[in-house]
Amino acid sequence: MTAAAHRTTVDIVVSGRARRAWRRRIVLSSLLTAVVVMYAVSLMVGQTFYTPAEVWGVITGQTVPGASFTVGELRLPRATVALLTGLCFGMGGAVFQTMLRNPLASPDIIGVNAGASAAAVVGIVFLSLSETGISLLATVAALVTALMIYLLAFKDGGAGARFILIGIGVAAIFNSVVSYVLSRAAEWDLQAAMRWITGNLNGASWDQAIPLALTMIVVVPALLWLTRDLELMRLGDDTAAALGVPVERRRVLLIIAAVALLAFATAAAGPISFVAFLSGPIAARMLGPVGSPVLAAGLFGSLLVLVADLTAQYLLGIRLPVGVVTGVLGAPYLIFLLIRSSRSGGSL
């Protein structure tokens, strides 16, 4: 290769990297801006509209007649829980989908959410636990479910279709448990259980937001630090190991971090359906083939939950749980993926 040809090749590589980095900055900046705008809109819009100045006054601790209660006590914790749960679901789902190299490898599909739901309805119907007790039980159940699936799938590494298929089987078992418990529930317990397993932000408070925020402060930096190895694992276990990644150790750490986010988000707002499933693939398409989609998926998840909650509250003529709206969005996408898999001979 001549020196001129070598320089041309280097210039192409450098130019390509610069374009990808620029695209990534644009996508992340756009998503962050959209999330901030929707968060502000969630604080302003409702039965009564408050101006940005009034909302800002409440946030900065001023007493604003009417707005101090409506914005400070109702809308602000609700919007904060929506933002944080969307971020957790999006990031956690993207970790599983990237690590297992399959868009179906979402906590909605592979049983993590189902385990938390089963524990929660048992806590509501049979144990009569408080909201705090139900949240703790659901968190522990999500962690135990993920560990159980990993151990059952472990054979020369726990990645791939085996993990997903076992997760689907585990989800079916827990969904059966949920159906049985609901069939035995009294009317008042049935209503509470259905609100929880649908995914609901009604009654969201700082009691849910603060533990979730503290979890994210600890887990998110660690998860972002692990994303470089996650990108290498995307190439396959053998390739990642050849490049110096301790694959099984990193996989365990990634699962623990992702499930911690998912578990605390589920405990705060219930298993809001399809947020984890949708966020990763859409973020990956926005970013292109290079670069970790985890952060972008988290931002898209926040945006999705904020928009869905606003839609569920005010745009449909009837107030619905946020999980109903995200389910309506996610179910067609799941069907699309399955049809594409069938037409491509099983490759998603």
C-alpha positions in Angstrom: 0.0 0.0 0.0 1.4 3.4 -1.0 1.7 6.2 1.5 -1.0 8.2 -0.3 -3.4 5.2 -0.2 -2.6 4.7 3.4 -3.4 8.3 4.2 -6.6 8.1 2.3 -7.7 5.0 4.3 -6.8 6.7 7.6 -8.7 9.8 6.6 -11.8 7.7 5.7 -11.7 6.0 9.1 -11.2 9.2 11.0 -13.9 10.9 9.1 -16.3 8.1 9.7 -15.6 8.1 13.4 -16.1 11.9 13.5 -19.5 11.5 11.8 -20.6 8.8 14.1 -19.6 10.8 17.2 -21.4 13.9 15.8 -24.5 11.8 15.2 -24.4 10.4 18.7 -24.1 13.9 20.2 -27.0 15.1 18.1 -29.3 12.2 19.1 -28.5 12.4 22.8 -28.9 16.2 22.8 -32.2 15.9 21.0 -33.5 13.2 23.3 -32.4 15.1 26.4 -34.1 18.3 25.1 -37.3 16.4 24.4 -37.3 14.9 27.9 -36.8 18.2 29.6 -39.6 19.8 27.5 -42.1 17.0 28.2 -41.2 17.1 31.9 -42.0 20.8 32.0 -45.2 20.2 30.0 -46.2 17.5 32.6 -45.9 20.1 35.3 -47.8 22.8 33.5 -50.7 20.9 31.9 -53.7 19.5 33.7 -57.2 20.4 34.8 -55.6 23.8 35.5 -52.8 25.2 33.3 -49.9 26.9 35.1 -47.4 29.1 33.4 -43.7 28.3 33.3 -43.1 31.2 35.8 -45.6 29.7 38.3 -44.1 26.2 37.9 -40.6 27.6 38.4 -41.7 29.5 41.5 -43.0 26.3 43.0 -39.8 24.4 42.2 -37.7 27.2 43.8 -39.7 27.1 47.0 -42.0 30.1 46.5 -45.6 30.0 47.6 -47.8 30.2 44.5 -51.6 30.1 45.3 -53.1 26.9 43.9 -49.9 25.9 42.1 -48.0 25.1 45.3 -50.2 22.2 46.1 -51.2 21.0 42.6 -47.7 21.3 41.1 -45.6 20.7 44.2 -47.6 17.8 45.8 -49.2 16.1 42.8 -47.6 16.8 39.4 -43.9 17.2 40.4 -43.5 13.8 42.2 -45.6 12.1 39.4 -43.5 13.6 36.6 -40.3 12.8 38.5 -41.3 9.1 39.0 -42.3 8.9 35.3 -39.0 10.3 34.2 -36.9 8.0 36.5 -38.9 4.9 35.8 -38.6 5.4 32.1 -34.9 5.9 32.4 -34.5 2.7 34.4 -36.7 0.6 32.1 -35.0 1.9 29.0 -31.5 1.4 30.2 -32.2 -2.0 31.8 -34.0 -3.3 28.7 -31.2 -2.1 26.4 -28.6 -3.9 28.5 -30.4 -7.2 28.1 -31.1 -6.7 24.4 -27.5 -5.7 23.6 -25.9 -8.4 25.8 -28.1 -11.2 24.3 -28.0 -9.7 20.8 -31.8 -10.0 20.4 -34.5 -7.3 20.6 -36.9 -9.9 22.2 -34.6 -10.1 25.2 -36.5 -7.6 27.1 -37.6 -7.8 30.8 -41.2 -7.7 29.6 -40.6 -10.9 27.6 -38.1 -12.9 29.7 -39.8 -13.0 33.0 -38.2 -10.4 35.2 -41.3 -8.2 35.3 -43.5 -11.2 35.6 -41.7 -12.3 38.7 -42.1 -8.9 40.3 -45.8 -8.9 39.4 -46.4 -12.3 40.9 -44.7 -11.3 44.2 -46.7 -8.0 44.3 -50.1 -9.6 43.8 -49.3 -12.3 46.4 -48.3 -9.5 48.8 -51.5 -7.6 48.1 -54.0 -10.4 48.2 -52.6 -13.0 50.6 -50.2 -11.0 52.8 -52.0 -7.7 53.0 -48.7 -5.8 52.9 -48.3 -2.1 52.9 -47.1 -0.2 49.8 -43.5 -0.2 51.2 -43.7 -4.0 51.8 -45.1 -4.7 48.4 -42.3 -2.6 46.8 -39.6 -4.4 48.7 -41.1 -7.8 47.9 -41.4 -7.0 44.2 -37.8 -5.7 44.2 -36.4 -8.9 45.8 -38.6 -11.1 43.5 -37.2 -9.4 40.3 -33.6 -9.9 41.5 -34.3 -13.6 42.4 -36.1 -14.2 39.1 -33.2 -12.8 37.0 -30.7 -15.0 39.0 -32.9 -18.1 38.5 -33.1 -17.5 34.8 -29.4 -17.0 34.5 -28.6 -20.2 36.5 -31.0 -22.2 34.4 -29.6 -20.9 31.2 -26.0 -21.2 32.2 -24.1 -23.7 30.0 -20.8 -22.5 28.5 -22.2 -19.0 29.1 -25.7 -17.8 29.7 -26.2 -15.7 26.6 -28.3 -16.4 23.5 -31.6 -18.0 22.6 -31.4 -20.3 25.7 -31.6 -17.4 28.1 -34.6 -15.9 26.2 -36.5 -19.2 25.9 -36.0 -20.1 29.6 -37.1 -16.5 30.5 -40.3 -16.9 28.4 -41.0 -20.2 30.2 -40.4 -18.6 33.6 -42.7 -15.6 32.6 -45.4 -18.1 31.7 -45.2 -19.7 35.1 -45.3 -16.4 37.0 -48.2 -15.1 34.8 -50.1 -18.3 35.8 -49.4 -17.5 39.4 -50.8 -14.0 38.9 -53.9 -15.3 37.2 -54.5 -17.8 40.1 -54.0 -15.2 42.8 -56.3 -12.7 41.0 -59.0 -15.4 40.8 -58.9 -15.8 44.6 -58.8 -12.1 45.4 -61.5 -10.1 47.1 -63.0 -7.2 45.1 -61.0 -4.5 46.9 -57.8 -6.5 46.7 -58.4 -7.2 43.0 -58.7 -3.5 42.1 -55.4 -2.8 43.9 -53.6 -5.7 42.3 -54.9 -4.8 38.8 -53.7 -1.2 39.2 -50.3 -2.4 40.3 -49.7 -5.0 37.5 -50.9 -2.7 34.8 -48.3 0.0 35.6 -49.7 3.1 37.2 -48.4 6.5 38.2 -51.6 7.4 40.2 -50.6 8.2 43.7 -46.9 8.6 42.8 -45.1 10.4 45.6 -41.6 11.3 46.8 -41.7 8.0 48.8 -41.3 6.2 45.4 -39.1 8.8 43.7 -36.4 9.1 46.4 -35.4 5.4 46.7 -35.4 5.2 42.9 -33.2 8.3 42.5 -30.7 6.9 45.1 -30.5 3.6 43.3 -29.8 5.4 40.0 -27.0 7.5 41.6 -25.2 4.3 42.6 -26.1 2.0 39.6 -26.1 4.2 36.5 -22.5 5.3 36.7 -21.4 1.7 37.1 -23.6 0.6 34.2 -22.2 3.3 31.9 -18.7 2.3 32.9 -19.5 -1.3 31.8 -21.0 -0.3 28.4 -17.6 -0.5 26.7 -17.3 -4.2 27.5 -21.0 -4.5 26.6 -20.3 -3.3 23.1 -17.5 -5.9 22.7 -19.8 -8.6 24.0 -22.2 -7.6 21.2 -19.6 -9.2 18.8 -20.0 -12.6 20.5 -18.5 -14.2 23.6 -15.5 -15.6 21.8 -14.6 -12.4 20.2 -15.1 -10.4 23.4 -12.9 -12.9 25.3 -10.2 -12.6 22.7 -10.2 -8.9 23.1 -9.7 -9.2 26.9 -13.2 -9.0 28.3 -13.9 -11.3 31.2 -17.2 -12.3 29.7 -19.0 -14.2 32.5 -17.9 -11.7 35.1 -19.1 -8.8 33.1 -22.3 -10.5 32.2 -23.1 -11.1 35.9 -22.3 -7.4 36.7 -24.4 -6.2 33.8 -27.4 -8.4 34.9 -27.1 -7.2 38.5 -27.0 -3.5 37.5 -29.8 -3.8 34.9 -32.1 -5.8 37.2 -31.5 -3.4 40.1 -32.8 -0.5 37.9 -35.7 -2.6 36.6 -36.6 -3.9 40.1 -36.7 -0.5 41.7 -38.6 1.0 38.8 -41.2 -1.8 38.9 -41.5 -1.3 42.7 -42.2 2.4 42.1 -44.7 2.3 39.3 -45.5 -1.3 38.5 -44.3 -3.2 35.4 -45.1 -0.5 32.8 -45.4 -2.7 29.8 -43.2 -2.5 26.7 -41.1 0.5 27.8 -38.0 -1.6 28.2 -38.9 -3.5 25.0 -39.3 -0.5 22.8 -36.6 1.8 24.0 -33.5 -0.2 23.1 -34.3 -1.0 19.4 -35.5 2.5 18.7 -32.5 4.1 20.3 -30.2 1.7 18.4 -31.8 2.8 15.1 -31.4 6.4 16.0 -27.7 6.0 16.9 -26.8 3.8 14.0 -24.7 0.6 14.1 -21.8 1.9 16.3 -21.9 2.9 20.0 -23.8 1.7 23.0 -27.6 2.5 22.9 -27.9 2.2 26.7 -28.0 5.9 27.6 -30.1 6.8 24.5 -32.5 4.0 25.4 -32.9 5.5 28.9 -33.7 8.9 27.6 -36.1 7.5 25.1 -37.8 5.5 27.9 -38.2 8.6 30.0 -39.7 10.4 27.0 -42.1 7.5 26.3 -43.4 7.3 29.8 -43.9 11.1 30.1 -45.8 11.2 26.8 -47.8 8.1 27.6 -48.8 9.4 31.0 -49.9 12.7 29.7 -51.9 10.9 27.0 -53.4 8.5 29.5 -54.5 11.4 31.8 -55.9 14.0 29.4 -56.0 13.1 25.7 -58.3 10.1 25.5 -61.4 11.4 27.3 -60.9 8.9 30.1 -58.1 8.5 32.6 -56.2 5.3 32.2 -53.1 3.7 33.7 -50.0 4.6 31.8 -49.3 0.9 31.2 -52.4 0.7 29.0 -51.0 3.4 26.6 -47.5 1.9 26.4 -49.1 -1.6 25.9 -51.0 -0.2 22.9 -47.8 1.1 21.4 -45.7 -1.9 22.2 -47.9 -4.8 21.1 -47.8 -3.9 17.4 -44.1 -3.5 17.5 -43.8 -7.0 19.0 -45.9 -8.4 16.2 -43.8 -6.6 13.7 -40.6 -8.2 15.2 -42.1 -11.7 15.1 -43.2 -11.3 11.5 -39.8 -10.0 10.5 -38.2 -12.9 12.3 -40.4 -15.4 10.4 -39.7 -13.9 7.1 -35.9 -13.8 7.7 -35.7 -17.4 8.8 -35.6 -16.7 12.5 -33.1 -13.8 12.7 -34.3 -10.7 14.4 
